[in-house]
Amino acid sequence: MVPRLNFACELASADLTALFADGSVIGRLVDLGASVSLGLIDLSPERAAVIRRLNTSGIPVTAWLLLPMDQGYWFNVNTASLATARYAAFRAWTEEHGLVWDRIGLDLEPDTREIKRLLANRWTLIPSLLRRVVDDRARTVAAREFAALVASAHADGYRVDSYVLPFLEDELAVGASLLHRLLGLVDVGADRQLPMLYTSFMGSRGVGLLWSYGRRKRAIIVGSTGGGVPLGGTDQARPLDWAELSRDLRLAHRLGAEIAIYSLEGCVAQAFLEPLQRFDWDAPVALPSAAGAAVDRWRAVARGALWVTKRPYVLPVLPAVCLALLPSRRRRGQRANPDVRPGHP
């Protein structure tokens, strides 16, 4: 079965209008039976005009909610109230322009204002990070605000996706919250979580991470084929070429997940849409079993460490437990030579 692709698009209104100007991109998307997750960087009439064209062409569109850059851009503990206000503005804009949405997307990543401070001088951010670790009340309030936002979206008839950092899954699995506190992130209770598994940012370990974190997921995001937010030069990272994207798509297909690609504009710039129309999903691909197993081992270690952060009372007894689990030299020797008895050479 050929998977239905979703393309994420994160462009300012002028660039977005130019991308769809001649109708060829819309034609390719229709031929692919694809959908689009459109980053709502602004709520402008120009953006609404593009969305109406997508609606008219029968292309499902996800409203990928974002904030202005000077308000933190992504959703996190600092921006929960802003996200609520943004959703209200989105509803009014949607009604004003008669727009149709397939679902809502919430992008859960650290505050871009904090990232900029960190890049400028990491020491200025340490006090606020330590406060978040010690005092989790703000994150509790933010979680309630995001839960209310999701409930509002459900009441409006929308399903909700969240786009998440993959490694946070390990913390949730052991009931810990240290990383969430440090990064200022919350679990919003979306209908579906999509881990962002961008092998372009991960070097030689990328495929192993994709194979490890992509298992048992309903949907994943692969990439990046280009573009992104200009923070720390991430938008200048080398994008996936056709061979690398083909590999990631076939691996995701083997994992059985629905597939989103970041980004549409990158795929257009590299002329990927046409070959995707005749893409052989069942062509052989080397399964990164060994690389995935290596990542699994590191994840097990990380889960153990995160488990301890939730239960610091075990720290004083942990060394004794480890020593008790280590066999003595004599017992190791006895196992190696069962005929040797105590007191005999």
Secondary structure, DSSP 8 states (H G I E B T S, - for coil): ----EEEEE---HHHHHHHTTTSHHHHHHHHHT-EEEEEES---HHHHHHHHHHHHTT--EEEEE---GGGTSSBSTTSHHHHHHHHHHHHHHHHHHT---SEEEEEB---HHHHHHHHH-GGGTHHHHHHHHH--HHHHHHHHHHHHHHHHHHHTT-EEEEEE-TTHHHHHHTT--HHHHHHT------SEEEEEEEGGGTGGGHHHHHHHHTTT-SEEEEE-SS----STTGGGS----HHHHHHHHHHHHHHT-EEEEE-HHHHHHTT-HHHHHT--TTS-----HHHHHHHHHHHHHHHHHHHHHH-GGGGGGHHHHHHHHS--HHHHHHHH-TT--TT--
